[in-house]
Amino acid sequence: HLLQAAAEPCLAALASWIYRGVVADPYDEFMLVGFEGVSPQSLAEDANSAYWTGRYRLRQEGVPGLLRPLAPLVLAAGKHIN
């Protein structure tokens, strides 16, 4: 029960990212960080724009060990939804 309770906030943030493309991280602890001020309109001009490459990034120290091998895929999943 303790592990489940401890993992609940992380799993909720992960679900928010994977299913809605939203970083829900009120305490700045999640494995992803979003940077405001990068415009999604830049994607229309350049697929490798700052929005795609810089709007969301992995926070390496926040990636749980079990998710470390999957972290790039988790990042890409939410980016595609967003």
KOLSERO-394757 format. One record per atom (N, C-alpha, C): residue number from 1; residue in three letters; chain; atom name; y, x negated, z negated. Coordinates in steps of 0.02 Angstrom, whole numbers. Each point is the difference from the previous one (the first is absolute). Layout:
num->NUM	residu->ALA	chaine->A	atome->CA	yy->Y	xx->X	zz->Z
...
This chain:
num->1	residu->HIS	chaine->A	atome->N	yy->-60	xx->-40	zz->0
num->1	residu->HIS	chaine->A	atome->CA	yy->60	xx->40	zz->0
num->1	residu->HIS	chaine->A	atome->C	yy->63	xx->-43	zz->0
num->2	residu->LEU	chaine->A	atome->N	yy->-3	xx->-57	zz->-33
num->2	residu->LEU	chaine->A	atome->CA	yy->59	xx->-43	zz->-4
num->2	residu->LEU	chaine->A	atome->C	yy->18	xx->-28	zz->69
num->3	residu->LEU	chaine->A	atome->N	yy->-50	xx->-23	zz->38
num->3	residu->LEU	chaine->A	atome->CA	yy->13	xx->-27	zz->67
num->3	residu->LEU	chaine->A	atome->C	yy->29	xx->54	zz->45
num->4	residu->GLN	chaine->A	atome->N	yy->-26	xx->59	zz->-3
num->4	residu->GLN	chaine->A	atome->CA	yy->24	xx->55	zz->41
num->4	residu->GLN	chaine->A	atome->C	yy->73	xx->16	zz->-17
num->5	residu->ALA	chaine->A	atome->N	yy->15	xx->3	zz->-63
num->5	residu->ALA	chaine->A	atome->CA	yy->69	xx->14	zz->-22
num->5	residu->ALA	chaine->A	atome->C	yy->48	xx->-56	zz->21
num->6	residu->ALA	chaine->A	atome->N	yy->-23	xx->-62	zz->-6
num->6	residu->ALA	chaine->A	atome->CA	yy->42	xx->-57	zz->19
num->6	residu->ALA	chaine->A	atome->C	yy->12	xx->-3	zz->75
num->7	residu->ALA	chaine->A	atome->N	yy->-50	xx->21	zz->39
num->7	residu->ALA	chaine->A	atome->CA	yy->6	xx->-4	zz->73
num->7	residu->ALA	chaine->A	atome->C	yy->37	xx->59	zz->31
num->8	residu->GLU	chaine->A	atome->N	yy->9	xx->53	zz->-38
num->8	residu->GLU	chaine->A	atome->CA	yy->30	xx->61	zz->28
num->8	residu->GLU	chaine->A	atome->C	yy->69	xx->-11	zz->32
num->9	residu->PRO	chaine->A	atome->N	yy->47	xx->-35	zz->-31
num->9	residu->PRO	chaine->A	atome->CA	yy->65	xx->-9	zz->33
num->9	residu->PRO	chaine->A	atome->C	yy->-5	xx->-40	zz->65
num->10	residu->CYS	chaine->A	atome->N	yy->-42	xx->-50	zz->0
num->10	residu->CYS	chaine->A	atome->CA	yy->-9	xx->-41	zz->61
num->10	residu->CYS	chaine->A	atome->C	yy->-31	xx->42	zz->55
num->11	residu->LEU	chaine->A	atome->N	yy->-50	xx->40	zz->-17
num->11	residu->LEU	chaine->A	atome->CA	yy->-32	xx->43	zz->50
num->11	residu->LEU	chaine->A	atome->C	yy->47	xx->53	zz->27
num->12	residu->ALA	chaine->A	atome->N	yy->43	xx->26	zz->-42
num->12	residu->ALA	chaine->A	atome->CA	yy->49	xx->50	zz->22
num->12	residu->ALA	chaine->A	atome->C	yy->50	xx->-32	zz->49
num->13	residu->ALA	chaine->A	atome->N	yy->23	xx->-60	zz->-16
num->13	residu->ALA	chaine->A	atome->CA	yy->46	xx->-35	zz->45
num->13	residu->ALA	chaine->A	atome->C	yy->-34	xx->-17	zz->65
num->14	residu->LEU	chaine->A	atome->N	yy->-63	xx->-21	zz->-4
num->14	residu->LEU	chaine->A	atome->CA	yy->-38	xx->-16	zz->60
num->14	residu->LEU	chaine->A	atome->C	yy->-10	xx->61	zz->45
num->15	residu->ALA	chaine->A	atome->N	yy->-16	xx->57	zz->-30
num->15	residu->ALA	chaine->A	atome->CA	yy->-9	xx->62	zz->38
num->15	residu->ALA	chaine->A	atome->C	yy->66	xx->22	zz->32
num->16	residu->SER	chaine->A	atome->N	yy->55	xx->-7	zz->-35
num->16	residu->SER	chaine->A	atome->CA	yy->65	xx->18	zz->27
num->16	residu->SER	chaine->A	atome->C	yy->16	xx->-43	zz->61
num->17	residu->TRP	chaine->A	atome->N	yy->-17	xx->-63	zz->-2
num->17	residu->TRP	chaine->A	atome->CA	yy->13	xx->-45	zz->55
num->17	residu->TRP	chaine->A	atome->C	yy->-46	xx->15	zz->60
num->18	residu->ILE	chaine->A	atome->N	yy->-64	xx->6	zz->-13
num->18	residu->ILE	chaine->A	atome->CA	yy->-49	xx->8	zz->54
num->18	residu->ILE	chaine->A	atome->C	yy->7	xx->68	zz->35
num->19	residu->TYR	chaine->A	atome->N	yy->11	xx->53	zz->-39
num->19	residu->TYR	chaine->A	atome->CA	yy->0	xx->67	zz->29
num->19	residu->TYR	chaine->A	atome->C	yy->69	xx->26	zz->21
num->20	residu->ARG	chaine->A	atome->N	yy->54	xx->-30	zz->-29
num->20	residu->ARG	chaine->A	atome->CA	yy->67	xx->25	zz->16
num->20	residu->ARG	chaine->A	atome->C	yy->48	xx->-55	zz->24
num->21	residu->GLY	chaine->A	atome->N	yy->-21	xx->-63	zz->-6
num->21	residu->GLY	chaine->A	atome->CA	yy->44	xx->-55	zz->20
num->21	residu->GLY	chaine->A	atome->C	yy->59	xx->-9	zz->-46
num->22	residu->VAL	chaine->A	atome->N	yy->-8	xx->19	zz->-63
num->22	residu->VAL	chaine->A	atome->CA	yy->54	xx->-2	zz->-49
num->22	residu->VAL	chaine->A	atome->C	yy->-18	xx->-47	zz->-57
num->23	residu->VAL	chaine->A	atome->N	yy->44	xx->-47	zz->-15
num->23	residu->VAL	chaine->A	atome->CA	yy->-10	xx->-44	zz->-57
num->23	residu->VAL	chaine->A	atome->C	yy->25	xx->36	zz->-62
num->24	residu->ALA	chaine->A	atome->N	yy->-46	xx->23	zz->-42
num->24	residu->ALA	chaine->A	atome->CA	yy->17	xx->34	zz->-62
num->24	residu->ALA	chaine->A	atome->C	yy->-12	xx->-49	zz->-57
num->25	residu->ASP	chaine->A	atome->N	yy->53	xx->-37	zz->-18
num->25	residu->ASP	chaine->A	atome->CA	yy->-6	xx->-55	zz->-48
num->25	residu->ASP	chaine->A	atome->C	yy->60	xx->-2	zz->-46
num->26	residu->PRO	chaine->A	atome->N	yy->4	xx->46	zz->-48
num->26	residu->PRO	chaine->A	atome->CA	yy->59	xx->3	zz->-43
num->26	residu->PRO	chaine->A	atome->C	yy->9	xx->-60	zz->-46
num->27	residu->TYR	chaine->A	atome->N	yy->-54	xx->-38	zz->-11
num->27	residu->TYR	chaine->A	atome->CA	yy->5	xx->-58	zz->-46
num->27	residu->TYR	chaine->A	atome->C	yy->-4	xx->-67	zz->37
num->28	residu->ASP	chaine->A	atome->N	yy->3	xx->2	zz->67
num->28	residu->ASP	chaine->A	atome->CA	yy->1	xx->-61	zz->40
num->28	residu->ASP	chaine->A	atome->C	yy->-61	xx->-45	zz->-14
num->29	residu->GLU	chaine->A	atome->N	yy->-60	xx->32	zz->1
num->29	residu->GLU	chaine->A	atome->CA	yy->-62	xx->-36	zz->-15
num->29	residu->GLU	chaine->A	atome->C	yy->-51	xx->4	zz->57
num->30	residu->PHE	chaine->A	atome->N	yy->12	xx->43	zz->49
num->30	residu->PHE	chaine->A	atome->CA	yy->-50	xx->12	zz->52
num->30	residu->PHE	chaine->A	atome->C	yy->-8	xx->-61	zz->46
num->31	residu->MET	chaine->A	atome->N	yy->-55	xx->-2	zz->35
num->31	residu->MET	chaine->A	atome->CA	yy->-15	xx->-56	zz->44
num->31	residu->MET	chaine->A	atome->C	yy->43	xx->-4	zz->62
num->32	residu->LEU	chaine->A	atome->N	yy->39	xx->52	zz->13
num->32	residu->LEU	chaine->A	atome->CA	yy->45	xx->1	zz->57
num->32	residu->LEU	chaine->A	atome->C	yy->71	xx->9	zz->-24
num->33	residu->VAL	chaine->A	atome->N	yy->46	xx->-29	zz->37
num->33	residu->VAL	chaine->A	atome->CA	yy->70	xx->8	zz->-16
num->33	residu->VAL	chaine->A	atome->C	yy->36	xx->22	zz->64
num->34	residu->GLY	chaine->A	atome->N	yy->45	xx->48	zz->-7
num->34	residu->GLY	chaine->A	atome->CA	yy->39	xx->23	zz->56
num->34	residu->GLY	chaine->A	atome->C	yy->71	xx->-27	zz->-4
num->35	residu->PHE	chaine->A	atome->N	yy->28	xx->-18	zz->57
num->35	residu->PHE	chaine->A	atome->CA	yy->68	xx->-26	zz->2
num->35	residu->PHE	chaine->A	atome->C	yy->43	xx->51	zz->36
num->36	residu->GLU	chaine->A	atome->N	yy->49	xx->27	zz->-34
num->36	residu->GLU	chaine->A	atome->CA	yy->45	xx->50	zz->28
num->36	residu->GLU	chaine->A	atome->C	yy->48	xx->-35	zz->49
num->37	residu->GLY	chaine->A	atome->N	yy->29	xx->40	zz->41
num->37	residu->GLY	chaine->A	atome->CA	yy->51	xx->-27	zz->46
num->37	residu->GLY	chaine->A	atome->C	yy->-27	xx->-24	zz->66
num->38	residu->VAL	chaine->A	atome->N	yy->-65	xx->3	zz->11
num->38	residu->VAL	chaine->A	atome->CA	yy->-29	xx->-19	zz->64
num->38	residu->VAL	chaine->A	atome->C	yy->-13	xx->65	zz->38
num->39	residu->SER	chaine->A	atome->N	yy->31	xx->7	zz->58
num->39	residu->SER	chaine->A	atome->CA	yy->0	xx->63	zz->36
num->39	residu->SER	chaine->A	atome->C	yy->-62	xx->10	zz->43
num->40	residu->PRO	chaine->A	atome->N	yy->-32	xx->60	zz->-3
num->40	residu->PRO	chaine->A	atome->CA	yy->-57	xx->14	zz->43
num->40	residu->PRO	chaine->A	atome->C	yy->20	xx->8	zz->73
num->41	residu->GLN	chaine->A	atome->N	yy->64	xx->11	zz->15
num->41	residu->GLN	chaine->A	atome->CA	yy->22	xx->7	zz->69
num->41	residu->GLN	chaine->A	atome->C	yy->-10	xx->-65	zz->39
num->42	residu->SER	chaine->A	atome->N	yy->-3	xx->-56	zz->-34
num->42	residu->SER	chaine->A	atome->CA	yy->-9	xx->-64	zz->35
num->42	residu->SER	chaine->A	atome->C	yy->-68	xx->-4	zz->34
num->43	residu->LEU	chaine->A	atome->N	yy->-48	xx->41	zz->-22
num->43	residu->LEU	chaine->A	atome->CA	yy->-66	xx->1	zz->32
num->43	residu->LEU	chaine->A	atome->C	yy->3	xx->24	zz->72
num->44	residu->ALA	chaine->A	atome->N	yy->47	xx->43	zz->16
num->44	residu->ALA	chaine->A	atome->CA	yy->7	xx->25	zz->68
num->44	residu->ALA	chaine->A	atome->C	yy->18	xx->-56	zz->49
num->45	residu->GLU	chaine->A	atome->N	yy->34	xx->-50	zz->-25
num->45	residu->GLU	chaine->A	atome->CA	yy->22	xx->-55	zz->42
num->45	residu->GLU	chaine->A	atome->C	yy->-50	xx->-58	zz->0
num->46	residu->ASP	chaine->A	atome->N	yy->-34	xx->-11	zz->-55
num->46	residu->ASP	chaine->A	atome->CA	yy->-44	xx->-58	zz->-7
num->46	residu->ASP	chaine->A	atome->C	yy->-56	xx->16	zz->-48
num->47	residu->ALA	chaine->A	atome->N	yy->-62	xx->-1	zz->25
num->47	residu->ALA	chaine->A	atome->CA	yy->-58	xx->17	zz->-42
num->47	residu->ALA	chaine->A	atome->C	yy->-9	xx->-50	zz->-57
num->48	residu->ASN	chaine->A	atome->N	yy->25	xx->-60	zz->7
num->48	residu->ASN	chaine->A	atome->CA	yy->-6	xx->-50	zz->-53
num->48	residu->ASN	chaine->A	atome->C	yy->66	xx->-7	zz->-39
num->49	residu->SER	chaine->A	atome->N	yy->35	xx->54	zz->-4
num->49	residu->SER	chaine->A	atome->CA	yy->66	xx->0	zz->-32
num->49	residu->SER	chaine->A	atome->C	yy->-5	xx->-16	zz->-74
num->50	residu->ALA	chaine->A	atome->N	yy->58	xx->-10	zz->-30
num->50	residu->ALA	chaine->A	atome->CA	yy->4	xx->-13	zz->-72
num->50	residu->ALA	chaine->A	atome->C	yy->-29	xx->58	zz->-40
num->51	residu->TYR	chaine->A	atome->N	yy->5	xx->61	zz->27
num->51	residu->TYR	chaine->A	atome->CA	yy->-28	xx->57	zz->-36
num->51	residu->TYR	chaine->A	atome->C	yy->-75	xx->-8	zz->-9
num->52	residu->TRP	chaine->A	atome->N	yy->-34	xx->-16	zz->53
num->52	residu->TRP	chaine->A	atome->CA	yy->-73	xx->-5	zz->-3
num->52	residu->TRP	chaine->A	atome->C	yy->-21	xx->-61	zz->-42
num->53	residu->THR	chaine->A	atome->N	yy->33	xx->-56	zz->10
num->53	residu->THR	chaine->A	atome->CA	yy->-21	xx->-61	zz->-34
num->53	residu->THR	chaine->A	atome->C	yy->29	xx->-9	zz->-69
num->54	residu->GLY	chaine->A	atome->N	yy->58	xx->32	zz->-14
num->54	residu->GLY	chaine->A	atome->CA	yy->33	xx->-15	zz->-63
num->54	residu->GLY	chaine->A	atome->C	yy->12	xx->59	zz->-46
num->55	residu->ARG	chaine->A	atome->N	yy->-9	xx->61	zz->23
num->55	residu->ARG	chaine->A	atome->CA	yy->16	xx->58	zz->-42
num->55	residu->ARG	chaine->A	atome->C	yy->-46	xx->4	zz->-61
num->56	residu->TYR	chaine->A	atome->N	yy->-64	xx->-15	zz->11
num->56	residu->TYR	chaine->A	atome->CA	yy->-49	xx->0	zz->-55
num->56	residu->TYR	chaine->A	atome->C	yy->-39	xx->-65	zz->1
num->57	residu->ARG	chaine->A	atome->N	yy->-11	xx->-27	zz->-59
num->57	residu->ARG	chaine->A	atome->CA	yy->-38	xx->-63	zz->-5
num->57	residu->ARG	chaine->A	atome->C	yy->-47	xx->3	zz->-60
num->58	residu->LEU	chaine->A	atome->N	yy->-50	xx->-42	zz->3
num->58	residu->LEU	chaine->A	atome->CA	yy->-46	xx->-7	zz->-56
num->58	residu->LEU	chaine->A	atome->C	yy->33	xx->-40	zz->-56
num->59	residu->ARG	chaine->A	atome->N	yy->-11	xx->21	zz->-60
num->59	residu->ARG	chaine->A	atome->CA	yy->20	xx->-38	zz->-59
num->59	residu->ARG	chaine->A	atome->C	yy->-64	xx->-32	zz->-26
num->60	residu->GLN	chaine->A	atome->N	yy->-12	xx->-62	zz->18
num->60	residu->GLN	chaine->A	atome->CA	yy->-65	xx->-32	zz->-13
num->60	residu->GLN	chaine->A	atome->C	yy->-21	xx->4	zz->-74
num->61	residu->GLU	chaine->A	atome->N	yy->47	xx->-8	zz->-45
num->61	residu->GLU	chaine->A	atome->CA	yy->-18	xx->1	zz->-71
num->61	residu->GLU	chaine->A	atome->C	yy->-18	xx->70	zz->-24
num->62	residu->GLY	chaine->A	atome->N	yy->15	xx->50	zz->40
num->62	residu->GLY	chaine->A	atome->CA	yy->-16	xx->69	zz->-19
num->62	residu->GLY	chaine->A	atome->C	yy->-64	xx->27	zz->31
num->63	residu->VAL	chaine->A	atome->N	yy->-32	xx->-40	zz->43
num->63	residu->VAL	chaine->A	atome->CA	yy->-61	xx->22	zz->34
num->63	residu->VAL	chaine->A	atome->C	yy->-59	xx->-7	zz->-48
num->64	residu->PRO	chaine->A	atome->N	yy->-34	xx->55	zz->-16
num->64	residu->PRO	chaine->A	atome->CA	yy->-59	xx->-5	zz->-43
num->64	residu->PRO	chaine->A	atome->C	yy->-54	xx->-42	zz->34
num->65	residu->GLY	chaine->A	atome->N	yy->-38	xx->-36	zz->-39
num->65	residu->GLY	chaine->A	atome->CA	yy->-52	xx->-44	zz->27
num->65	residu->GLY	chaine->A	atome->C	yy->-48	xx->35	zz->47
num->66	residu->LEU	chaine->A	atome->N	yy->-20	xx->61	zz->-18
num->66	residu->LEU	chaine->A	atome->CA	yy->-47	xx->37	zz->42
num->66	residu->LEU	chaine->A	atome->C	yy->30	xx->19	zz->68
num->67	residu->LEU	chaine->A	atome->N	yy->65	xx->6	zz->4
num->67	residu->LEU	chaine->A	atome->CA	yy->33	xx->19	zz->62
num->67	residu->LEU	chaine->A	atome->C	yy->26	xx->-59	zz->40
num->68	residu->ARG	chaine->A	atome->N	yy->-5	xx->-60	zz->-27
num->68	residu->ARG	chaine->A	atome->CA	yy->28	xx->-58	zz->34
num->68	residu->ARG	chaine->A	atome->C	yy->-25	xx->-7	zz->72
num->69	residu->PRO	chaine->A	atome->N	yy->-65	xx->6	zz->14
num->69	residu->PRO	chaine->A	atome->CA	yy->-22	xx->-6	zz->70
num->69	residu->PRO	chaine->A	atome->C	yy->26	xx->57	zz->45
num->70	residu->LEU	chaine->A	atome->N	yy->15	xx->57	zz->-29
num->70	residu->LEU	chaine->A	atome->CA	yy->22	xx->58	zz->38
num->70	residu->LEU	chaine->A	atome->C	yy->76	xx->9	zz->2
num->71	residu->ALA	chaine->A	atome->N	yy->36	xx->-42	zz->-35
num->71	residu->ALA	chaine->A	atome->CA	yy->73	xx->9	zz->-7
num->71	residu->ALA	chaine->A	atome->C	yy->36	xx->5	zz->67
num->72	residu->PRO	chaine->A	atome->N	yy->-14	xx->-43	zz->50
num->72	residu->PRO	chaine->A	atome->CA	yy->35	xx->8	zz->64
num->72	residu->PRO	chaine->A	atome->C	yy->-15	xx->67	zz->34
num->73	residu->LEU	chaine->A	atome->N	yy->-60	xx->25	zz->-8
num->73	residu->LEU	chaine->A	atome->CA	yy->-17	xx->65	zz->29
num->73	residu->LEU	chaine->A	atome->C	yy->35	xx->57	zz->-36
num->74	residu->VAL	chaine->A	atome->N	yy->6	xx->-5	zz->-66
num->74	residu->VAL	chaine->A	atome->CA	yy->36	xx->50	zz->-39
num->74	residu->VAL	chaine->A	atome->C	yy->74	xx->0	zz->21
num->75	residu->LEU	chaine->A	atome->N	yy->29	xx->-58	zz->9
num->75	residu->LEU	chaine->A	atome->CA	yy->69	xx->-5	zz->22
num->75	residu->LEU	chaine->A	atome->C	yy->9	xx->33	zz->68
num->76	residu->ALA	chaine->A	atome->N	yy->-44	xx->-15	zz->47
num->76	residu->ALA	chaine->A	atome->CA	yy->4	xx->28	zz->67
num->76	residu->ALA	chaine->A	atome->C	yy->-10	xx->76	zz->0
num->77	residu->ALA	chaine->A	atome->N	yy->-44	xx->25	zz->-42
num->77	residu->ALA	chaine->A	atome->CA	yy->-14	xx->72	zz->-2
num->77	residu->ALA	chaine->A	atome->C	yy->63	xx->39	zz->-18
num->78	residu->GLY	chaine->A	atome->N	yy->34	xx->-20	zz->-51
num->78	residu->GLY	chaine->A	atome->CA	yy->61	xx->35	zz->-20
num->78	residu->GLY	chaine->A	atome->C	yy->56	xx->-8	zz->50
num->79	residu->LYS	chaine->A	atome->N	yy->4	xx->-59	zz->31
num->79	residu->LYS	chaine->A	atome->CA	yy->51	xx->-11	zz->51
num->79	residu->LYS	chaine->A	atome->C	yy->-9	xx->48	zz->59
num->80	residu->HIS	chaine->A	atome->N	yy->-61	xx->10	zz->20
num->80	residu->HIS	chaine->A	atome->CA	yy->-14	xx->45	zz->56
num->80	residu->HIS	chaine->A	atome->C	yy->18	xx->72	zz->-17
num->81	residu->ILE	chaine->A	atome->N	yy->-12	xx->20	zz->-62
num->81	residu->ILE	chaine->A	atome->CA	yy->17	xx->68	zz->-21
num->81	residu->ILE	chaine->A	atome->C	yy->76	xx->8	zz->-3
num->82	residu->ASN	chaine->A	atome->N	yy->32	xx->-50	zz->-29
num->82	residu->ASN	chaine->A	atome->CA	yy->72	xx->2	zz->-9
num->82	residu->ASN	chaine->A	atome->C	yy->35	xx->0	zz->66
